[in-house]
Amino acid sequence: MTMISNRTWLVFASVLVVAALAAPSGSAQSQGTQPSSPGSAVRPVGTVKRMNGNTLTLTTDSGNEINVLLQDSTKLVKTAPGQKDLKGAIPIQVQDVQVGDRVLVRGTVSDDGNQVLAALAIVMKKSDIADKQEQDREDWRKRGVGGLVKTIDPGAGIITISTTVAGASTTLEVHSSKDTVMRRYSPDSVKFDDAKPAAIDQIRAGDQLRARGDRTADGNNLLAQEIVSGTFRNIAGTVSSIDAGKNIVNVLDLLTKKPVAVQISTDSQLRKLPAFVAQRMAERLKGGSLGGTPATAAGPSTSGGSVPPAANGGNSRPGGGADFQQLLNRLPEVKLTDLQKGDAVILVATQGSANSAPSAITLLSGVEPLLTASPAAASVLTPWSLSSGGDLGAQ
């Protein structure tokens, strides 16, 4: 592999990295879908599935496999997760690339159309990504806030949210700037990977919002480094029917008294509360001590490879949402076929769209005591814990 030899290439490659980091997962730019015509320029991004000499097989985030040939002329470099340019990139050898690494390639389709001939390959090591994810988890714990959006002032870049601290509701002003990274969940996906860059005017009152940044001295304002928002549905009701073939559970919403069809996907989290745990939670819920607002939700994934902690939000009070999320992660998983007609369930789901049903993020059964204790029990679930992380196009 040749060494980095000129400033022109460095500038071009830096722009390429920025573009890949900025492209939402699933886009043509991020995925680099390989055309069939020989000689076509491509920019695939993916995770190394296997190595065979100088040929590596990438699995893109959409599940496609692409074979890449690292030629003698290929510029092969390693960069750190979260970097926006290649100023700190270092040359590496083919043997330094391992299964699980993330790779961005610039090249052309071979004459036989079976592989990509790489001119440039940028590698992020699997271990480096894992380290960055853990750092970001901790940062979300320390500097993350969340709540329900009350008001938005696009001109001033200020979002006012309602959050809960020590059982009391309060407001916080989240200040955004031109440097703030802003994303929004897709209405029909539970994955943060599918979240797209969004302007502040896309945020609506009632949305759930998480932000990471520095608070002012008085604690009433946060200067946001990153913001993620979304419109989610909290549903509490009873199962009216199950379509296992289509992975759909039909729920009679106790609040609206209307049926809701909810899609269960491979990313949906299905859990069941043991009876004694549900009873104890119901007693705490009656006393108003079970905090389940978005303020205690886990931090979302971000570019740079962060993923949400199992539970955080800076709220470790007894009975708080952080404790509940930790409990939820330890509960046994159940299958859709384990549900029965008449079962009481609580769900948090995507909003859905005209062409798609809401998709369940989390479905919790065994909750009869909670619903009896309070109609507000649906709010104990939060939408952030299903996020996943990555880099070089897998945001």
Helices and strands as residue ranges (DSSP letters): H 7-22, H 28-31, E 41-42, E 45-52, E 55-59, E 65-78, E 90-91, G 94-96, E 102-109, E 116-124, H 126-143, E 144-153, E 158-165, E 168-175, E 181-184, G 192-194, E 196-197, G 200-202, E 208-215, E 221-230, E 232-243, E 248-253, E 259-263, E 269-272, H 275-286, G 294-296, H 321-330, G 336-338, E 344-350, E 360-365, H 368-373, G 375-380, G 384-386
